[in-house]
């Protein structure tokens, strides 16, 4: 099984559960506090904080977000 197969299985699982599949956001985030997108939840922060209403109906979403990890302990 390839990484592409695993990613597709992940997305298919959530699609079957009526989640909207959200494309990967830019690696250069909109957030002024981040240099790079470092987590899959970054594009959803405005919805988590209640700053914006999630544009998904029903309000469920899944993604496979490209991200950059640089240094630190992971």
Secondary structure, 3 states (H helix, E strand, C coil): CCHHHHHHHHHHHHHHCCCEEECCCCCCCCCCCCCCCCCCCHHHHHHHCCCCCCCCCCCCEEECCCCCCCCCCC
